[in-house]
């Protein structure tokens, strides 16, 4: 009897008068790809991302020569289905959106910086960041390209690091992460050297104000208000930008080199925004 009733209910649901009428006004859930380092060896990363109940990511990519890695060949591990919400971004902002767990795919990459313990004499944690292994980056690149092919809403400026979307809390994937190498493979954004030279000449004659640099950072994607003050949030965003795009120049300052690279990126990917800011709008 119960089986008959269940079949009747299911049959009734299948006969609902639902007629497809597709709208053009929609987008996908996934808008961003966020890259992280784990700051742990493989087993520590698994313990945190799989067993802790506190954090997770969609994918985990191990590191070669890790004594805690139990397999011979490097593999990509999927921890959370892409349709589900992994807990990797935390409090975050990018391009006017917040809580990026709701809208992103997260890739954790095993990499262990060596950092000084608190308290921090300089006021900021100092770390030594190791390189990412070529075999590991080959998997990152292949996975990222596969994700981008399936999620066309993720544009070049929407491939970001954890530090970009949470600059006051995070520094991963760090200044040793090969963003330019990924860009050359078709993943993420990068500036053109000719544009950097052009803006360097322009700003050498007339340096941009701190307010203008803050506005440009916000226009590119960073969660920053244009206060005109060199506050801690501004320094955090500048350092996150430099770790991503100027890893050889980690000044945390709105200097000429940083402003030129920032406006080169803005002019390449958001030319209307760049023109408006430079016109004083």
C-alpha positions in Angstrom: 0.0 0.0 0.0 2.8 2.4 0.9 4.7 1.6 -2.2 1.5 2.3 -4.3 1.0 5.7 -2.6 4.6 6.6 -3.2 4.3 5.8 -6.9 1.1 7.8 -7.1 2.7 10.8 -5.5 5.8 10.6 -7.8 3.6 10.2 -10.9 1.6 13.2 -9.9 4.7 15.3 -9.6 5.9 14.3 -13.0 2.6 15.5 -14.5 2.7 19.1 -13.1 1.9 21.6 -15.9 5.4 23.0 -16.1 6.3 24.6 -19.4 9.9 25.8 -20.1 10.0 29.6 -21.0 13.7 30.4 -20.8 14.7 33.9 -19.7 17.9 35.6 -20.8 18.1 37.5 -17.5 20.3 35.1 -15.3 23.8 34.1 -14.6 25.5 31.1 -13.0 26.3 30.7 -9.3 30.0 30.5 -10.0 31.6 33.9 -10.8 35.1 33.6 -9.3 38.0 31.2 -9.0 39.9 31.7 -5.8 43.4 30.2 -5.3 44.9 29.5 -1.9 47.9 27.9 -0.3 47.2 25.6 2.6 50.2 26.5 4.9 50.3 22.8 5.8 51.7 19.6 4.5 49.4 17.2 2.7 48.1 15.4 5.7 47.7 18.6 7.7 45.7 20.0 4.8 43.5 17.0 4.6 42.9 17.1 8.4 41.9 20.8 8.1 39.9 20.7 4.9 38.2 17.3 5.1 37.9 16.4 8.8 37.8 19.6 10.9 34.2 20.7 10.0 35.5 24.3 9.9 36.9 24.9 6.5 37.0 23.2 3.1 37.6 23.8 -0.6 36.5 22.3 -3.8 39.9 21.0 -4.8 43.2 20.2 -3.1 46.5 19.9 -5.0 49.4 18.2 -3.3 53.1 19.0 -3.4 55.8 16.7 -4.6 58.4 15.4 -2.1 55.9 15.8 0.7 56.6 12.9 3.2 53.0 12.9 4.3 51.7 12.4 0.8 50.9 8.6 0.5 50.8 8.3 -3.3 53.5 8.1 -5.9 51.9 10.3 -8.6 50.4 13.7 -7.9 46.6 13.8 -8.1 43.9 16.5 -7.9 41.6 15.8 -5.0 38.0 17.0 -5.1 36.7 17.7 -1.6 33.4 19.4 -2.4 31.2 19.2 -5.5 31.3 22.4 -7.6 27.5 22.7 -7.2 27.9 23.0 -3.5 29.3 25.8 -1.3 32.8 25.1 0.0 34.0 27.1 3.1 37.3 28.6 1.7 36.9 32.3 1.3 35.4 33.5 4.6 34.7 37.2 5.0 35.6 38.5 1.5 34.9 41.1 -1.1 35.6 41.4 -4.8 34.1 43.6 -7.5 31.2 44.7 -5.4 30.3 41.3 -4.2 30.8 39.9 -0.7 30.8 36.5 0.9 32.5 34.8 -2.0 31.9 31.3 -0.7 28.5 31.7 -2.3 29.9 32.5 -5.8 33.2 30.8 -6.2 35.2 27.7 -6.7 38.2 27.4 -4.4 41.5 25.5 -5.1 43.8 24.9 -2.1 47.4 24.2 -3.1 49.8 22.6 -0.6 52.6 25.0 0.1 54.2 25.9 3.5 55.6 29.3 4.2 57.8 29.7 7.2 56.5 32.6 9.3 57.7 34.3 12.5 55.5 33.7 15.5 53.5 36.5 17.1 54.0 39.2 18.4 55.2 40.8 15.2 57.9 43.5 15.8 57.2 45.1 12.4 53.4 45.1 13.0 52.9 42.6 10.2 53.7 38.9 10.0 57.0 38.2 8.1 57.2 35.0 6.1 59.6 33.2 3.8 57.6 31.8 0.9 58.8 28.7 -1.0 58.4 28.3 -4.7 55.5 26.2 -6.1 56.8 23.0 -7.8 56.4 22.8 -11.6 54.6 19.5 -11.5 52.1 21.0 -9.0 51.6 24.1 -11.1 50.9 21.9 -14.1 47.9 20.4 -12.3 46.8 23.9 -11.1 47.0 25.2 -14.6 45.1 22.2 -16.1 42.4 22.3 -13.4 41.9 26.1 -13.7 41.6 25.9 -17.5 39.1 23.2 -17.2 37.0 25.2 -14.7 37.1 28.4 -16.8 36.0 26.4 -19.9 32.9 25.3 -18.0 32.2 28.6 -16.2 32.4 31.4 -18.9 31.2 34.0 -16.3 34.7 33.8 -14.7 36.6 36.5 -16.5 40.4 37.2 -16.3 40.0 39.6 -13.4 37.8 37.1 -11.5 40.6 34.7 -11.0 42.0 35.9 -7.7 44.0 35.0 -4.7 42.7 34.7 -1.2 44.7 37.8 -0.3 43.0 39.8 -3.0 39.5 39.1 -1.6 40.5 39.3 2.1 43.6 41.5 2.2 43.5 42.3 5.9 43.3 38.6 6.9 45.2 36.6 4.3 48.4 36.5 2.3 47.9 33.4 0.2 48.9 32.2 -2.3 51.8 34.5 -1.6 54.3 36.4 -3.7 56.0 33.3 -5.0 52.9 32.1 -6.8 53.4 32.3 -10.5 50.5 34.4 -11.6 52.2 35.5 -14.8 52.8 31.9 -15.8 49.1 31.2 -15.4 48.2 34.3 -17.4 50.5 33.0 -20.3 48.5 29.8 -20.2 45.2 31.7 -20.5 44.2 31.9 -16.8 43.8 35.2 -15.0 44.8 38.8 -15.8 48.1 40.6 -16.3 49.2 44.0 -17.6 51.0 44.8 -20.8 54.5 46.2 -20.3 53.9 49.0 -22.9 51.0 50.3 -20.9 53.0 50.2 -17.7 55.7 52.3 -19.4 53.1 54.7 -20.7 51.5 55.3 -17.3 54.9 55.5 -15.6 55.8 58.4 -17.9 52.4 60.0 -17.3 52.6 59.7 -13.5 56.3 60.8 -13.4 55.1 64.2 -14.7 52.0 64.3 -12.5 51.9 61.7 -9.7 48.4 60.4 -8.9 46.9 61.2 -5.5 46.4 58.5 -2.9 42.7 59.0 -3.3 43.0 58.2 -7.0 45.0 55.1 -6.4 42.4 54.0 -3.8 39.6 54.6 -6.3 41.5 52.6 -8.9 42.0 49.6 -6.5 38.3 49.7 -5.8 37.5 49.9 -9.5 39.6 46.9 -10.2 38.0 44.8 -7.5 39.4 45.4 -4.1 37.1 46.1 -1.2 38.5 49.6 -0.3 36.9 53.0 0.3 38.7 56.1 -1.1 39.5 57.9 2.1 42.6 59.7 1.0 44.3 58.4 4.1 47.2 55.9 4.2 45.3 53.7 6.6 45.9 50.0 7.3 43.2 48.8 5.0 44.8 50.7 2.1 48.2 49.2 2.9 46.7 45.8 3.0 45.1 46.2 -0.4 48.3 47.6 -1.9 50.4 44.7 -0.5 47.8 42.2 -1.8 48.0 43.9 -5.2 51.8 43.8 -5.2 52.0 40.2 -4.2 49.8 39.4 -7.2 51.2 41.7 -9.8 54.5 43.1 -8.5 55.9 40.3 -6.3 59.4 41.8 -6.6 58.2 45.1 -5.2 56.4 44.6 -1.8 56.4 48.1 -0.5 52.8 48.4 0.6 52.9 52.0 -0.7 51.0 53.8 -3.5 54.3 54.5 -5.4 54.9 55.1 -9.0 55.5 51.5 -10.0 52.3 50.3 -8.3 50.2 53.1 -9.7 51.5 52.4 -13.3 50.8 48.7 -13.1 47.3 49.3 -11.5 46.2 51.7 -14.2 47.7 49.5 -16.9 45.4 46.7 -15.7 42.4 48.9 -15.3 42.9 50.4 -18.8 43.2 46.8 -20.3 40.2 45.2 -18.6 38.0 48.2 -17.6 38.9 51.0 -20.0 35.8 53.1 -19.3 36.6 53.0 -15.5 40.2 54.0 -16.2 39.2 56.9 -18.5 36.6 58.2 -15.9 39.1 58.1 -13.1 41.9 59.8 -15.1 39.4 62.5 -16.2 38.7 63.2 -12.6 35.2 61.7 -12.6 
